[in-house]
Amino acid sequence: MDFTKVKAIIFDYGGTIDSRAEHWSEVIYRGWKEAGLDIDKETFRDCYVHGERFLEAHPDVILPSHTYYDTMLRKITAELLRLEDITGTKLPEIEATADKAARYCDRFAAACVEEAMPTLQELATKYPLALVSNFYGNVESVITAYGIRPLFQFVIDSTNVKVRKPDPGIFAIAIERFGLKPEEVMIVGDSLKNDILPADKLGCPGVWIKGKGWTDKDDAVIHDPMIKTLPQLLDLLPLK
């Protein structure tokens, strides 16, 4: 794929920048283990999906000022309440357990963002960058706390614009703000469904950062161009 026409770059956030393209279910599962919960993967995934749906159905739970720790604490608490329903057993010290798992996730995300920062900084010297994320209305607070907000010209949070991936319209908003043609705006993300296929529909060059997916079937999918790590993006673009 020819990237010589690229004049701006749109990044996804969750999974792309904050987890080395590893699906966040895997990270939170490790957080559960860190908090002392030894639960089978199938039961955990039920709880994980419940936590996602809970936050989507209760947008008032996450405030615009909330950090990632705040977000994870509320999400994991919802997951653990679901676990109580499934098992029919009350968890001792549920608040402490959720706190420990949320702190693990926050530390992991912070380390991944710090690792991604040099690549983002180098790209920001050559291209205007934007962030487009399916989030809870607080992604700006999250990336401000992690120190990368100044690298992006603007940020689009699905909760705020009322458009959610995989709807290509959320990316179209960003393209319009750049004032560029779709073929001049690269979209970089860890999700084929949410980032790369919408890029294809819009006519944007897309680069898939392919990490550990939700299922083995996801892991087997191929869609070029693919990279494994964010720094490899520098090898694709004409930076000189």
C-alpha positions in Angstrom: 0.0 0.0 0.0 1.2 3.5 -0.9 1.4 5.8 2.1 3.0 8.7 0.3 -0.3 10.6 0.2 -0.9 10.5 3.9 -1.1 13.9 5.5 -2.7 13.1 8.9 -3.2 10.1 11.1 -6.1 8.9 13.2 -5.3 6.6 16.1 -7.7 4.4 18.1 -6.9 4.4 21.8 -8.0 1.3 23.7 -5.9 -1.7 22.7 -3.9 0.3 20.1 -2.0 2.6 22.5 -2.7 1.3 26.0 -2.2 -2.5 25.7 0.3 -3.3 22.9 -2.7 -4.5 20.8 -3.6 -7.1 23.4 -7.4 -7.5 23.9 -8.3 -5.8 27.2 -10.2 -8.9 28.3 -6.8 -10.6 28.7 -5.4 -7.8 30.7 -8.4 -7.6 33.1 -8.3 -11.3 33.5 -4.8 -11.0 34.8 -6.0 -8.2 37.0 -8.5 -10.6 38.5 -5.7 -13.1 39.2 -3.6 -10.4 40.7 -6.5 -9.7 43.1 -6.6 -13.3 44.1 -9.5 -14.6 41.9 -8.9 -17.9 40.2 -11.9 -18.1 37.9 -12.3 -20.1 34.7 -12.0 -18.1 31.4 -15.6 -18.8 30.3 -17.1 -17.4 33.5 -14.8 -14.4 33.4 -15.8 -13.6 29.8 -19.5 -13.6 30.8 -18.6 -11.1 33.6 -16.4 -9.0 31.2 -19.2 -8.6 28.7 -21.6 -7.8 31.5 -19.3 -5.0 32.7 -19.1 -3.6 29.2 -22.8 -3.6 28.8 -23.4 -2.1 32.2 -21.2 0.9 31.5 -22.9 1.4 28.1 -26.4 1.2 29.7 -25.4 3.5 32.6 -23.5 6.5 31.1 -23.8 8.4 34.4 -21.4 6.0 36.1 -18.4 7.4 34.4 -17.8 11.1 34.7 -15.8 13.2 32.2 -13.1 13.8 34.8 -12.6 10.1 35.6 -9.1 8.6 35.1 -8.5 5.1 33.8 -8.2 3.8 37.3 -11.6 5.3 38.1 -13.1 3.7 34.9 -11.6 0.3 35.6 -12.7 0.4 39.3 -16.3 0.8 38.2 -16.2 -1.7 35.4 -14.5 -4.4 37.5 -16.9 -3.8 40.3 -19.8 -4.5 37.9 -18.0 -7.6 36.7 -17.6 -8.9 40.2 -21.2 -8.3 41.0 -22.0 -10.4 38.0 -19.7 -13.1 39.3 -21.7 -13.1 42.6 -24.9 -13.6 40.6 -23.4 -16.5 38.6 -21.9 -18.3 41.6 -24.6 -17.4 44.1 -21.8 -16.5 46.5 -21.0 -13.2 48.1 -17.4 -12.1 47.6 -15.6 -11.0 50.7 -14.0 -7.5 50.4 -15.4 -6.9 46.9 -14.3 -3.3 47.0 -10.7 -4.2 47.9 -10.7 -6.9 45.2 -12.0 -4.5 42.6 -9.4 -1.9 43.7 -6.5 -4.3 43.4 -7.5 -5.5 39.9 -8.2 -1.9 38.8 -4.8 -0.7 40.0 -3.1 -3.6 38.1 -4.9 -2.5 34.9 -4.0 1.1 35.4 -0.3 0.3 35.9 -0.3 -1.9 32.8 -2.0 0.8 30.7 0.4 3.5 32.0 3.4 1.4 31.1 2.0 0.7 27.6 1.3 4.4 27.0 4.8 5.4 28.2 6.2 2.8 25.8 4.1 4.2 22.9 5.0 7.8 23.6 8.3 8.0 21.6 6.6 6.7 18.5 3.7 9.1 18.9 6.1 12.0 19.5 8.1 11.3 16.4 4.9 11.0 14.3 3.5 14.2 15.7 6.6 16.1 14.4 5.6 15.0 10.8 1.8 14.6 10.8 -1.2 16.1 12.6 -2.6 13.4 14.9 -6.1 12.7 16.1 -7.6 10.2 18.5 -10.9 8.5 17.8 -12.1 6.1 20.5 -15.2 4.1 21.6 -15.1 5.3 25.2 -17.2 6.6 28.1 -17.0 10.3 27.7 -13.7 10.6 29.6 -11.0 9.5 27.2 -9.5 13.1 27.2 -9.1 12.8 31.0 -7.5 9.4 30.6 -4.9 10.5 28.1 -4.2 13.7 29.9 -3.4 11.8 33.1 -1.0 9.6 31.0 0.7 12.6 29.5 -0.1 12.2 25.8 -3.0 14.6 25.2 -0.7 17.3 23.8 0.3 15.0 20.9 -3.2 15.0 19.4 -4.8 18.0 17.6 -8.2 16.8 18.7 -9.9 13.9 20.4 -13.2 12.3 19.5 -15.0 10.2 22.1 -17.9 8.1 20.9 -20.0 8.9 24.0 -19.7 12.7 23.3 -20.4 12.6 19.5 -23.1 9.9 19.8 -21.5 7.8 17.0 -19.9 4.5 17.9 -17.5 2.3 15.9 -17.7 0.3 13.7 -19.9 3.1 12.2 -17.5 4.8 9.8 -19.2 8.1 10.6 -17.1 8.6 13.7 -14.0 8.6 11.5 -15.7 10.8 8.9 -16.1 13.5 11.7 -12.3 13.4 12.2 -11.5 13.5 8.5 -13.8 16.6 8.1 -12.1 18.3 11.0 -8.7 17.7 9.3 -10.1 19.2 6.1 -8.5 16.4 4.1 -9.6 13.8 1.7 -10.1 10.2 3.0 -7.1 8.9 1.0 -5.0 11.5 2.8 -5.9 10.3 6.3 -4.4 7.1 7.8 -6.4 5.1 10.4 -4.4 3.0 12.9 -6.1 0.6 15.2 -6.0 -2.8 16.8 -9.5 -3.9 15.8 -10.3 -5.1 12.3 -14.0 -4.7 12.8 -13.9 -1.3 14.5 -11.0 0.4 12.9 -9.7 -1.2 9.7 -12.9 -2.2 7.9 -14.4 1.3 8.5 -11.2 2.7 7.0 -11.7 0.5 3.9 -15.3 1.8 3.6 -14.2 5.4 3.7 -11.2 4.9 1.4 -8.7 5.7 4.1 -5.4 3.8 4.2 -5.6 1.6 7.3 -2.9 -0.1 9.3 -3.9 -3.0 11.6 -1.8 -3.5 14.8 -2.7 -7.1 15.3 -2.2 -8.5 18.8 -3.9 -11.2 20.8 -7.6 -11.2 19.9 -10.8 -12.2 21.7 -10.9 -15.7 20.1 -8.6 -18.1 18.3 -10.7 -17.4 15.2 -9.8 -13.7 15.5 -6.1 -14.6 15.8 -6.3 -16.5 12.5 -7.6 -13.5 10.4 -5.2 -11.7 8.1 -5.8 -8.3 6.5 -2.8 -6.4 5.1 -1.1 -4.2 5.9 -0.6 -5.6 9.4 2.1 -4.8 12.0 2.7 -6.3 15.5 3.8 -3.2 17.4 3.2 0.5 17.2 6.9 1.4 16.5 6.7 -0.6 13.3 4.4 2.1 11.9 7.5 4.3 11.5 8.9 1.8 8.9 5.8 2.2 6.7 5.7 6.0 6.6 7.9 8.4 4.6 9.1 10.4 7.7 12.1 12.1 6.1 
